[in-house]
Every structure is written in C-alpha cells, then in structure tokens.
Amino acid sequence: MLLRGIMASGQSYPIQILSGEVLIEALEQPTKLAELVKKIEEIKEEEARKLLGKTTKSGFRKIHEQITSAIDRAAEILVPRPGKKIDERDIDNVYFILAQRLIFVRYQVVRGQVSEFLAKSVAEMIKHLLKVLDEVKEKKNQESIVRLTRTLESMRTMMDALMVLVYRFAR
C-alpha cells in the first residue's frame, strides 16, 4: 500500500522505495519487507545506476560485511538463550559496535566508495536498530526482545538485497 502511494508522488521511484519511512516499515513488518525486497529486485538498470551513483562493488561489500557482522554479533549477544539474561553491558557493547558502523559508512562516502543516498539508507536502518535497542534497555521484556530479533533478521535481509542490487549495477 505504501509503495503504491510512493509511485504516485513526484519523487523518483527507486529513491523513494529506499526512503527512511519505507525502510523502517520494512524492518518492522515482514510483509512490507518481502514487498520491498521484490521492488528492489525489479529496479531497472538506468534507475539503479542513478540510485547507486558512485558506489563501487568493493566499497559497498565492505559496508555489507561490517553491518552484517554487527548484526550477527548483536544477535549472538542479545538474543536470549536458555539460562542467559541480557546484561546492560551487553546492550552497551552493541551500541558501541553500531556507532562504529555508522562511522564506517560515513568513511566509505568520504572515500567516494558509496553514494550519499545509499549510505543514508544504511544509516537509517542502523539508527532504527539503535531505537529498538533503547526499548530493550528500557523495558527488558519479551516483547522488546522479539522486536529486536525481528529487526535484526529484517536488517540482515535488507543488507543482502542491497548487496545484490549493488553487484548487479554498480561499477
């Protein structure tokens, strides 16, 4: 539904499907995630090249590796297992890891390896994950843990979808 509304507005379609609002919806709702991944797969070459700008395959691959390793680490630290409780230090460790990844994304832009737009999309996802972590730290309940787990899984899926887009069309 949201994507149809985007198509009717004035902004470029590929740019809109990776806007902050659409990304956040996709991270929160599995059906929206599946819809967004499908739309990313359908982006035409000319549109993709505009979207990716100066992004290089190796530049985004490095971001992908950094972000997905952070997601995996966060899941390892924070997703509960029998007999393990979430500790404040564990949450703080994930905050630290994500802050480092935000800096790395910006570094890749400054180096001319990734477009500003693509970096902003990745940064939006990281910032959303930080908000979810705030909720976990504050509430420490099952609902917030489930939301965190879903967000980590969805973010990993989005990073993979973006990696495929980059490998198909970037220089």
N, C-alpha and C positions, 0 to 999 in steps of 0.2 A: 504494500500500500504506500509506504513512504517513498519507495523508489519510483513509483508511478508519478507521484506528485513532483518529485525532483525532475523527472524528464519533462514535465510541462512548464517548469520555470525557466528563467533566462540563462542560467549558468551552464557551462559545458558539462555534458552528461558524465564523462569519466571522472571529472574533477569532483562533481557532486556525490558520486557514489562512494568516494573515499573521504567525504567531509566528516568532521568530528561527530556530528549528531548521528549520522548513519553508522559510522564505525562503533559508536558506543551502543547503539541499539543492537547491532550485530553481536557485540560481546556479551550482551545481556540476554538475548533471546536466540535459541538455537535455530528457529525457523528463519529469522532475519539473517543469521549467519549463513545459512545454506543459500538463501536468496542472493546475498551479497557476493558470495564466492562464485555463484553462477554468473552474475553480472560482470564480475572481474574477468572471468573466463571468456565472456562474449565481447570484451573491448576490442575494437578494430585496431589494426596496426597504426594507422595515422593518429588516432586518438591516444593510443598508448604512448607513442613517441612524444606527443605533446605533454602528456602527464608525467612521463619519466624524465623529460628534459635531458640534462647532462648525466643522469645516473649511469654508472658503469656496473656491469655484472659483478665484478670483484668488489666494488665499493659496497653494493647492497648485500652481497653474500656475507661480508664481514659483519654488517649490521644484523643480518639474519642469524648468524652464528652467535653473536653476543646476546641478542634478545632471547633466542630460543634456549640458550644455555642458562640465562637468568630465569626464564620460565620454569625450566626443568629443576633448577636449584630451589626456586621458591616452592615448587610442588613437593620436592623432597623434604624441605624444612617444615612447611606449614600444613600440608595435607595430613590430617590425623591418621594414625595407625593405632591398633590396639596397644594400650599401655603407654602411649605418648601424648602428652599435652602440649599445647602451643605455649611457648615461653615468650615473654616480652623481648628478650634478647634475640630470639629467632625472627620475630617481626622486624625489629630494628636492623638486623642483618639484611633482610630482604629490601628494606627501604634504601639501605646503603648501596646494594647491588643495582637497584633500579636507578638511583641517582647517577651512578657511574655510567649506566647505559644511556641515559639522557645526554650526558656529556659526550659520549662516543658518537651518538647520532649527529649531534651538532658538529663535532670534529669532522665527520665524513662530508658534511655540507661545506664546511670551510675549505676542505681539501679539494672540492669540486668533484667528489665521487658520487654524490647523491643529490637529486633535485630538492629544492627547498620544500616543495609540496609533498613529496614522498616522505621526507624526514618529518614534516609536520604531522602527517598521518600516523607514523610510527610513534611519535612523541605523544600524540593524543591518546593512543592506546596505553602507553606507559602511565600517563597521568591518570587515566581511568583506573588502572590497576592499583595505583597509589591510593586512590579514593576508596577502593574496595578494601585495601589493607587498613585504612583508617577505621573502617567499620569493624573489621575483625579485631583490631586492637581495642576499640572501644567496647564492643559487645561481647566478644569471645563466646558466641553461641553457635549452635549447629547451623542455623540459617545463614549466618555470615560466612561460615566455613564452606558451606555448599556453594554460595555465591562466588567465593574466591576460587574454588575448584573449577566451576563452570567458566569463570573469566579467564583463568589460566589456559584451560583447554581451548577456548574460543580464540584467545590471542595467538596461541600457537598455530591454529588453523589459518588465521588471517595472515600471519607472517609467512606461512607456507604458500598461500595463494598469491601474495605479493611477490614472493621469490619466483614463482612460476611466471608471473607477468613480466618481471624483470628479465628472466632468462629468455623469454620469447622475443622481447622487443628492445632491450637496452643495448647500448654499444659495447 
